[in-house]
Amino acid sequence: MCGIVGFTGTEQAAPILLDGLSKLEYRGYDSAGIAVRDGEKEPEIVKAKGKLEVLKEMTNGGAAVKGCCGIGHTRWATHGEPSTLNAHPHASDDENVIGVHNGIIENFHELKEKLTKAGYTFKSQTDTEVAVKLVDYYFKKYKLGPVDSLCRAMTRIRGSYALCVLFKDFPEEIYAARKDSPMIIGITDGESYVASDVPAILKYTRQVYYIGNMEIARLRKGEVTFYNIDREEITHELSEIKWDAAAAEKGGYEHFMLKEIHEQPKVIKDTINSVVKDGKIVLEEFGLTDDEVKNLSQIYIVACGSAYHVGVCAQYVFEELTTIPVRVELASEFRYRKMPLDPNSLVIIISQSGETADSRAALTLAKEHGIKTLGIVNVVGSNIARDADNVFYTLAGPEISVATTKAYSTQLIAGYLLAMQFAKVRGEIADERFSELLTEIATIPEKVAKILENKERIQWFAAKFANIHDAFFIGRGIDYAVSLEGSLKMKEISYIHSEAYAAGELKHGPISLLEDGTLVISVITQQALFEKTVSNMVECKSRGAYIMGLTNYGNYSVEDTADFTVYIPKTDPLFTASLAVIPLQLMGYYVSVAKGLDVDKPRNLAKSVTVE
């Protein structure tokens, strides 16, 4: 969840570290720090609580800290309160070893006790300081160098981590180690970079290595060497990041979230075109054979947050088009369930980053049971992408805002296309119906663009309701799935309490919360459930609620009940989530803007939840 950046080369390190950390602010943080070495001189460590701007001011944008080798970190507190003392980097007592760390070290109390007995003292409350001093302990005890000391520490540490370490005796080198937490290494002429995510180094290089689990990397100027846990030198293939560096910039928009909302027509089209060829859905590269699809007797969709809401929507689509039963599970619950898993099943893991800790654990559980796995991910080379048996890459590009928009939309498209192709392979959809759906899915990008052309009306409505304390989202079927996502967008970036309910459940408790002026947003795009949902809207209105209706063009009778109505273009009922979610994304965005909040970096949240 935290951000790591490291650099060694011929340029001054501090400005590069600060720039890289600024590209990782979306990951969530409460403090920041850098450690820089200038040749053989003593390292300089600068840390600050709060925003990165504080650290930039302390260092004059990095100009006041000299040296061409260094590491930086933005911290999201897990062990120890947000403070300058708990901020990274941390150092051994004599600053022989300096390090930054992402992840959680589960046995840090046990290790801290061991190190205390060995004479170490501790200044912070963090597990990271324990890890750094454990490396120092082995470095001094065995005197076999950085790789050996890191390997020994890795075998003692339980938990997840990405570590970047500086050693006093190796002044122009950075050592990196990882287990379960993301880390990439970039390289260009005479310069090497390490970071926890691509945007931090995209400005400098697009040539990267993906360091494997339980591996170590030694970074020198323009050179990287990899080692496994047995200290053996290994090789990795160099990859090229296809994203344009401009894709990780705001491009004139006030916020990344608004930019990413507007990018949805393009990324939806790109994701469709990546697998739809000449009127066919081509999934051979996923590795799922037709026989395996035909023999499926169960699908488990496992995800967290917005990706879970994609799963809820995909469940309706799969079960409409195929006879395969589908269960949607929260990854944080699935990994601890004791339920029997059908041996002829498929576990679909949905994750934008491909690094979500609970989703990765669910993937591992499925593989341990011999269940076939498929990852729907956005980040090439991520852990889920590498570990899943098959992978469907969504082509959303870098998503910087914490609140997902375009990644969610491309995940929906992946779900539609998989359901359609599974139905086709199993002979459960007529050729004519398949062609109709394929034609219709191709129209989604332009229909999304049409909704975005009329966003000012939603902006006006959002400003009117920016000061409410509660909001409720209701819908049935796929509209319920959309309501879940709309409610999440509202609460995570505007801090308004909001809840989503299946409209038929209102009478089972939630209706007691309604009072004069309560905002109820009713999603009503499923024609077969139209009249029943209108009845639920009437129930809400009769209790004083203010009703916003979200429906298809042509359903003008909604205005008889709703106080404010938003229309979206007509599409096949299976695909309405892709259109209905756009006004709800805009609603959440404009409410947050009207309240003067930090849209892209909401409090207490992180983009990629890489710890449990």
C-alpha positions in Angstrom: 0.0 0.0 0.0 3.0 2.3 0.7 5.2 3.6 -2.1 8.9 2.8 -2.6 11.3 4.5 -5.0 15.1 3.8 -5.3 17.7 5.2 -7.7 21.4 4.8 -8.4 23.1 6.5 -11.3 24.9 9.7 -12.4 22.1 12.2 -11.7 21.2 13.7 -8.3 19.0 11.1 -6.5 16.8 13.2 -4.2 14.8 15.1 -6.9 14.2 11.8 -8.7 13.1 10.1 -5.5 10.7 12.9 -4.7 9.3 12.9 -8.2 8.8 9.2 -8.1 7.1 9.3 -4.7 4.7 12.0 -6.0 3.6 9.6 -8.7 2.8 7.0 -6.0 0.7 9.3 -3.8 -2.4 7.6 -5.0 -1.4 4.5 -3.0 -2.2 6.3 0.2 0.3 7.5 2.8 0.6 9.6 6.0 4.4 10.3 6.0 7.4 10.3 3.7 11.1 10.1 3.8 14.3 9.7 1.8 17.8 8.5 2.4 20.6 9.6 0.0 24.3 8.8 -0.2 27.0 10.9 -1.8 29.8 8.4 -2.6 31.7 7.4 0.6 30.1 10.2 2.7 27.6 9.4 5.5 24.0 9.0 4.3 21.5 11.8 4.9 18.0 10.7 6.0 15.2 13.2 5.9 11.6 12.3 7.1 8.4 14.2 7.6 4.8 13.5 8.7 2.0 14.5 6.4 2.0 15.3 2.7 4.9 14.9 0.4 5.0 18.7 0.0 6.4 19.0 3.5 9.3 16.8 2.6 9.9 18.7 -0.6 10.0 22.0 1.3 12.4 20.6 3.9 14.8 19.6 1.1 14.2 22.4 -1.4 12.7 20.0 -3.8 15.6 17.6 -3.2 18.3 20.1 -4.2 19.5 20.4 -0.6 20.3 16.6 -0.3 23.3 15.7 -2.4 24.2 12.2 -3.7 23.5 9.9 -6.7 22.2 6.9 -4.8 19.1 6.8 -2.6 15.8 5.3 -1.5 12.5 6.9 -0.7 9.2 5.9 0.8 5.6 7.1 1.5 4.2 5.3 4.5 0.6 4.2 5.2 0.6 3.4 9.0 0.2 -0.3 10.0 2.5 -0.6 13.0 2.8 2.6 14.9 1.0 5.9 14.6 1.7 8.4 11.7 4.7 10.3 12.9 8.1 11.5 11.8 9.7 8.9 14.0 7.8 6.1 12.5 8.3 7.3 8.9 10.7 5.4 6.7 13.6 5.1 6.0 14.8 3.3 9.2 18.4 2.5 10.0 20.4 0.2 12.2 21.9 1.8 15.3 25.1 2.8 13.5 23.4 3.4 10.1 25.3 0.5 8.6 22.0 -0.6 7.1 19.2 1.8 6.0 16.0 0.5 4.6 12.4 1.1 3.5 9.6 -1.5 3.5 6.1 -2.2 2.2 4.0 -5.0 3.7 3.5 -6.4 7.2 6.0 -8.5 9.2 3.8 -10.8 11.3 6.5 -12.0 13.7 8.1 -8.7 14.4 7.5 -8.9 18.2 9.5 -12.2 18.3 12.3 -10.8 16.1 12.4 -7.6 18.1 12.9 -9.6 21.3 15.7 -11.5 19.7 17.5 -8.3 18.5 17.0 -6.5 21.8 18.8 -9.4 23.6 21.6 -9.0 21.0 22.0 -5.3 22.0 19.9 -3.5 19.5 17.7 -0.5 20.6 14.6 0.6 18.9 13.4 4.2 18.2 10.1 3.5 16.4 7.0 1.4 16.8 7.4 -0.1 13.3 8.0 -3.6 12.1 10.2 -2.1 9.4 12.9 -1.0 11.9 13.0 -4.6 13.1 13.5 -5.9 9.6 16.4 -3.4 8.9 18.1 -4.4 12.1 17.7 -8.1 11.5 19.5 -7.6 8.2 22.2 -5.7 10.0 22.5 -8.5 12.6 23.2 -11.2 10.0 25.5 -8.9 8.0 27.7 -8.4 11.0 27.4 -12.0 12.4 28.4 -13.9 9.2 30.3 -11.2 7.3 29.2 -12.6 3.9 27.8 -9.5 2.4 24.4 -8.0 1.5 22.9 -10.9 -0.4 23.7 -13.4 2.3 22.4 -11.2 5.1 19.1 -10.5 3.2 18.6 -14.2 2.4 19.1 -15.1 6.1 16.6 -12.3 7.2 14.1 -13.5 4.6 14.0 -17.0 6.0 13.3 -15.6 9.4 10.6 -13.1 8.5 7.0 -14.1 8.3 4.6 -12.0 6.4 4.7 -9.9 3.2 7.4 -7.4 2.3 9.1 -5.4 -0.4 12.5 -4.2 1.0 15.0 -1.7 -0.4 18.2 -1.5 1.5 21.4 0.6 1.5 24.6 -0.8 3.0 27.4 1.5 4.3 30.1 -0.6 2.7 28.4 -0.6 -0.8 27.9 3.2 -1.4 26.5 3.2 -4.9 24.4 0.1 -4.7 20.7 -0.7 -3.7 19.6 -4.1 -2.6 15.9 -5.1 -3.0 14.1 -8.2 -1.8 10.4 -9.2 -2.0 7.8 -11.6 -0.8 4.2 -11.1 -1.9 4.5 -7.3 -2.1 4.9 -5.7 -5.6 8.2 -4.3 -6.8 9.6 -3.5 -10.3 13.1 -2.6 -11.4 13.8 -0.2 -14.2 17.0 0.2 -16.2 18.4 2.6 -18.7 21.9 3.8 -19.7 24.0 4.1 -16.6 20.9 4.3 -14.3 18.8 1.8 -12.3 15.5 2.3 -10.6 13.3 0.3 -8.2 9.7 1.1 -7.3 6.5 -0.4 -6.0 4.6 0.6 -9.1 5.2 1.6 -12.8 4.2 5.4 -12.6 7.1 6.2 -10.3 9.7 5.4 -13.0 7.7 5.7 -16.3 9.1 9.2 -16.8 12.7 7.8 -16.9 12.5 4.3 -18.5 10.0 1.8 -19.8 12.5 -1.1 -19.7 11.7 -3.1 -16.5 12.3 -6.3 -14.7 9.7 -8.1 -12.5 11.5 -9.4 -9.5 10.1 -12.8 -8.4 8.9 -13.9 -5.0 11.6 -14.7 -2.5 14.2 -13.1 -4.7 16.9 -10.4 -4.3 18.1 -7.8 -6.7 21.4 -5.9 -6.6 21.2 -2.6 -8.3 24.3 -0.8 -9.6 24.5 2.1 -12.1 22.7 0.7 -15.2 23.1 -2.9 -14.0 20.9 -5.3 -12.1 21.8 -8.8 -10.8 19.2 -11.2 -9.4 19.6 -13.9 -6.8 17.2 -16.6 -5.5 16.8 -17.4 -1.8 19.7 -19.9 -2.1 22.0 -17.0 -3.1 22.3 -18.4 -6.6 22.5 -15.9 -9.4 19.5 -16.1 -11.7 18.3 -14.2 -14.8 15.1 -12.4 -15.7 13.7 -11.2 -19.0 13.6 -7.5 -19.6 10.0 -6.2 -20.4 8.8 -3.0 -22.0 6.0 -1.0 -20.4 3.7 -0.1 -23.3 2.0 2.9 -21.5 2.9 6.3 -22.7 4.3 8.4 -19.8 1.6 10.9 -20.5 -1.0 8.3 -19.5 0.0 8.8 -15.9 -0.4 12.6 -16.0 -3.6 14.6 -15.6 -3.6 15.9 -19.2 -5.3 19.2 -18.3 -8.1 17.7 -16.2 -8.5 19.0 -12.6 -8.3 15.5 -11.2 -7.1 12.1 -12.3 -10.5 10.7 -11.5 -12.2 13.0 -14.0 -9.6 12.2 -16.6 -10.1 8.5 -16.0 -13.9 8.8 -16.2 -13.4 10.5 -19.6 -11.0 7.8 -20.8 -13.6 5.1 -20.5 -14.9 5.1 -24.1 -11.3 4.5 -25.3 -10.3 1.8 -22.8 -13.6 -0.1 -23.2 -13.0 -0.1 -26.9 -9.4 -1.2 -26.5 -10.4 -4.1 -24.2 -13.1 -5.3 -26.6 -10.8 -5.1 -29.6 -8.1 -7.0 -27.7 -10.2 -10.2 -27.9 -12.9 -9.6 -30.6 -11.5 -10.5 -34.0 -13.5 -10.8 -37.2 -16.8 -11.3 -35.5 -15.4 -13.8 -33.0 -14.2 -13.8 -29.4 -10.7 -15.2 -29.4 -9.6 -16.5 -26.0 -7.1 -19.2 -27.0 -4.2 -17.3 -25.3 -5.9 -17.6 -22.0 -5.2 -21.3 -21.9 -8.7 -22.4 -21.3 -9.6 -25.2 -23.7 -13.1 -25.7 -25.1 -13.3 -29.0 -23.3 -12.5 -27.4 -20.0 -15.2 -24.8 -20.5 -17.7 -27.4 -21.5 -17.0 -29.4 -18.4 -17.3 -26.5 -15.9 -19.9 -27.2 -13.2 -19.2 -24.1 -11.1 -17.6 -20.7 -11.3 -16.4 -18.8 -8.3 -15.7 -15.1 -8.8 -13.5 -13.7 -6.1 -12.6 -10.1 -5.6 -12.5 -7.1 -3.2 -14.2 -3.6 -3.4 -15.3 -2.4 -6.8 -13.9 -5.6 -8.4 -16.4 -7.5 -6.2 -19.2 -5.4 -7.6 -18.0 -6.3 -11.1 -18.3 -10.0 -10.0 -21.9 -9.4 -8.7 -22.8 -8.0 -12.1 -21.0 -10.7 -14.0 -22.8 -13.4 -12.0 -26.1 -12.2 -13.5 -24.7 -12.2 -17.0 -23.1 -15.7 -16.7 -26.2 -17.2 -15.3 -28.4 -15.6 -18.0 -26.3 -16.9 -20.8 -25.0 -20.2 -19.5 -26.2 -23.0 -17.2 -23.1 -22.7 -15.0 -23.9 -21.8 -11.4 -21.9 -18.8 -10.2 -20.9 -17.8 -6.7 -19.4 -14.3 -6.0 -17.2 -14.3 -2.9 -15.3 -11.5 -1.1 -11.7 -12.5 -1.2 -11.2 -11.6 2.4 -13.8 -14.2 3.3 -13.2 -16.8 0.7 -9.6 -17.4 1.8 -10.9 -18.4 5.3 -13.9 -20.4 4.2 -14.0 -24.2 4.8 -16.4 -24.9 2.0 -15.8 -27.8 -0.4 -14.6 -26.6 -3.8 -16.0 -28.3 -6.9 -13.0 -30.0 -8.7 -14.6 -29.1 -12.1 -14.8 -25.4 -11.3 -13.1 -22.2 -12.3 -12.0 -19.5 -9.9 -12.0 -16.0 -11.5 -9.9 -13.5 -9.5 -10.6 -9.9 -10.4 -8.0 -7.2 -9.4 -7.0 -4.0 -11.0 -3.5 -4.0 -9.6 -3.0 -7.8 -9.6 -1.5 -7.3 -6.1 -4.5 -7.3 -3.8 -3.4 -9.3 -0.8 -6.7 -11.1 0.0 -7.3 -11.8 -3.7 -3.8 -13.3 -4.1 -4.4 -15.5 -1.0 -7.6 -16.7 -2.6 -5.8 -17.5 -5.8 -3.2 -19.5 -3.8 -6.0 -21.4 -2.0 -7.7 -22.3 -5.3 -4.4 -23.6 -6.8 -3.7 -25.7 -3.7 -7.0 -27.4 -4.2 -6.2 -28.1 -7.9 -8.8 -25.7 -9.2 -8.3 -23.9 -12.5 -7.8 -20.2 -12.1 -8.3 -17.1 -14.3 -7.1 -13.6 -13.4 -8.8 -10.5 -14.7 -6.1 -7.9 -14.1 -4.9 -4.6 -15.5 -1.2 -4.7 -14.7 1.1 -6.8 -16.8 3.6 -8.8 -14.8 1.6 -8.4 -11.5 1.6 -11.3 -9.1 -2.0 -12.5 -9.9 -1.1 -12.2 -13.6 1.9 -14.4 -13.1 0.4 -16.9 -10.7 -3.0 -17.5 -12.3 -3.3 -20.4 -14.8 -4.9 -18.0 -17.3 -5.1 -14.2 -17.5 -7.4 -11.7 -19.2 -5.7 -8.4 -19.4 -7.9 -5.3 -19.3 -6.5 -2.4 -21.2 -7.4 0.4 -18.8 -3.8 1.8 -18.7 -2.5 3.4 -15.5 -5.3 4.3 -13.1 -4.0 6.8 -10.6 -7.1 8.0 -8.7 -7.8 5.8 -5.7 -11.5 5.5 -6.6 -11.6 3.2 -9.6 -13.6 4.1 -12.7 -12.0 3.0 -16.0 -10.6 -0.3 -14.5 -14.0 -1.2 -13.2 -15.5 -0.5 -16.6 -13.0 -2.7 -18.5 -13.5 -5.5 -15.9 -17.2 -5.4 -16.7 -16.4 -5.8 -20.4 -14.1 -8.8 -19.6 -17.0 -10.4 -17.7 -19.4 -9.9 -20.6 -17.0 -11.4 -23.1 -16.1 -14.4 -21.0 -19.8 -15.2 -20.4 -20.6 -14.8 -24.1 -17.8 -17.1 -25.2 -18.5 -19.7 -22.5 -22.1 -19.8 -23.7 -20.9 -20.1 -27.3 -18.5 -23.0 -26.6 -21.1 -24.8 -24.5 -23.7 -24.4 -27.2 -26.0 -22.5 -24.9 -26.5 -19.5 -27.0 -28.0 -19.2 -30.5 -25.7 -17.9 -33.2 -28.1 -15.0 -33.9 -28.2 -14.0 -30.2 -24.4 -14.2 -30.0 -24.1 -11.9 -33.0 -26.6 -9.5 -31.6 -24.6 -9.2 -28.3 -21.3 -8.8 -30.2 -22.8 -6.0 -32.3 -24.3 -4.3 -29.2 -21.1 -4.5 -27.0 -19.3 -2.7 -29.8 -21.6 0.3 -29.3 -20.9 0.7 -25.6 -17.9 3.1 -26.0 -19.9 5.7 -28.1 -22.9 5.4 -25.7 -20.6 6.1 -22.7 -19.2 9.1 -24.6 -22.8 10.4 -25.1 -23.5 10.2 -21.4 -20.3 12.2 -20.7 -21.4 14.9 -23.0 -24.2 15.7 -20.6 -22.3 15.7 -17.4 -23.1 19.3 -16.4 -26.6 18.3 -15.4 -25.3 15.8 -12.9 -22.8 18.4 -11.7 -25.6 20.7 -10.9 -27.5 18.0 -9.0 -24.4 16.9 -7.1 -23.7 20.5 -5.9 -27.3 20.7 -4.7 -26.9 17.6 -2.5 -23.3 18.0 -1.4 -24.2 18.6 2.2 -26.4 15.6 2.8 -25.5 13.1 5.5 -27.0 9.9 4.1 -27.8 8.5 0.7 -29.4 5.2 -0.4 -29.0 3.4 -3.7 -31.6 0.8 -4.7 -32.0 -1.5 -7.7 -32.9 -5.0 -8.7 -30.8 -7.6 -10.5 -28.0 -5.9 -12.4 -29.3 -2.6 -11.2 -28.5 -3.8 -7.7 -25.0 -4.6 -8.7 -24.6 -1.0 -10.1 -26.1 0.4 -6.9 -23.3 -1.3 -4.9 -20.7 0.5 -7.0 -22.5 3.8 -7.0 -22.8 3.8 -3.2 -19.1 2.9 -2.8 -18.1 5.8 -5.1 -20.2 8.2 -3.0 -18.8 7.1 0.4 -15.2 6.7 -0.5 -14.5 10.1 -2.0 -17.2 12.3 -0.5 -17.3 10.8 3.0 -21.1 10.7 2.9 -22.7 7.7 4.5 -24.3 5.7 1.7 -25.8 2.2 1.4 -26.9 0.1 -1.4 -29.9 -2.3 -1.1 -31.7 -4.7 -3.3 -34.9 -2.7 -3.8 -37.0 -5.6 -2.7 -35.3 -5.7 0.7 -36.3 -2.1 1.7 -39.3 -3.4 3.7 -37.0 -5.7 5.7 -35.4 -2.9 7.7 -33.7 -0.2 5.7 -37.0 1.7 5.0 -37.0 2.7 8.7 -34.0 5.0 8.0 -35.9 7.2 5.5 -37.1 10.6 6.6 -37.9 13.9 4.9 -35.2 14.9 2.4 -33.2 11.6 2.5 -31.7 11.1 -1.0 -32.6 7.8 -2.6 -31.0 7.0 -6.0 -33.0 4.4 -7.9 -31.3 2.5 -10.7 -34.0 1.2 -13.0 -32.8 -0.1 -16.3 -34.0 -3.7 -16.2 -37.3 -3.6 -18.1 -38.5 -7.0 -16.6 -38.2 -5.5 -13.1 -39.3 -2.0 -14.0 -42.7 -1.9 -12.3 -41.5 -3.6 -9.1 -38.7 -1.1 -8.7 -41.1 1.9 -9.4 -43.2 0.5 -6.6 -40.2 0.6 -4.3 -39.6 4.2 -5.3 -43.2 5.1 -4.4 -42.7 3.6 -1.0 -39.6 5.7 -0.4 -41.2 8.9 -1.7 -44.3 8.4 0.5 -41.9 8.6 3.5 -40.4 11.9 2.5 -37.4 10.7 0.5 -36.0 12.8 -2.4 -35.8 10.4 -5.4 -33.3 10.5 -8.2 -34.2 8.0 -11.0 -31.6 6.6 -13.3 -33.1 4.9 -16.3 -33.0 4.3 -20.1 -34.2 6.8 -22.6 -37.9 6.1 -23.3 -38.8 5.3 -19.7 -40.2 8.7 -19.2 -42.9 7.5 -16.7 -40.1 7.4 -14.1 -40.6 11.2 -13.9 -44.0 10.6 -12.4 -42.3 9.3 -9.2 -38.7 10.7 -9.3 -37.9 14.2 -8.4 -34.8 14.2 -10.7 -34.2 11.8 -13.6 -31.0 10.9 -15.4 -31.3 9.0 -18.7 -28.8 6.7 -20.4 -28.9 5.3 -23.9 -30.7 2.0 -24.4 -28.6 -1.2 -24.7 -29.1 -4.9 -24.1 -30.2 -5.4 -20.5 -27.1 -7.5 -19.8 -24.9 -4.5 -20.6 -26.7 -1.7 -18.8 -24.2 -1.7 -15.9 -21.6 -0.2 -18.3 -23.8 2.8 -18.9 -25.6 3.2 -15.6 -22.4 3.4 -13.6 -21.2 6.5 -15.5 -23.6 9.0 -14.0 -23.0 7.5 -10.5 -19.2 7.9 -11.0 -19.8 11.5 -11.9 -22.2 12.0 -9.0 -19.6 10.8 -6.5 -16.9 12.9 -8.2 -18.9 16.2 -8.3 -20.2 15.8 -4.7 -16.5 15.5 -3.6 -15.5 18.5 -5.6 -18.4 20.6 -4.2 -17.2 19.7 -0.7 -13.7 20.7 -1.5 -12.2 17.3 -0.7 -9.1 15.6 -2.1 -10.8 13.6 -4.9 -7.9 11.5 -6.0 -6.5 10.7 -2.5 -9.4 10.1 -0.1 -8.5 9.8 3.6 -7.6 6.4 5.0 -7.7 4.7 1.6 -5.0 3.2 -0.6 -5.2 2.3 -4.3 -3.7 -1.1 -4.0 -4.4 -3.0 -0.7 -1.3 -5.2 -0.6 -1.6 -6.1 3.1 -4.4 -8.1 4.9 
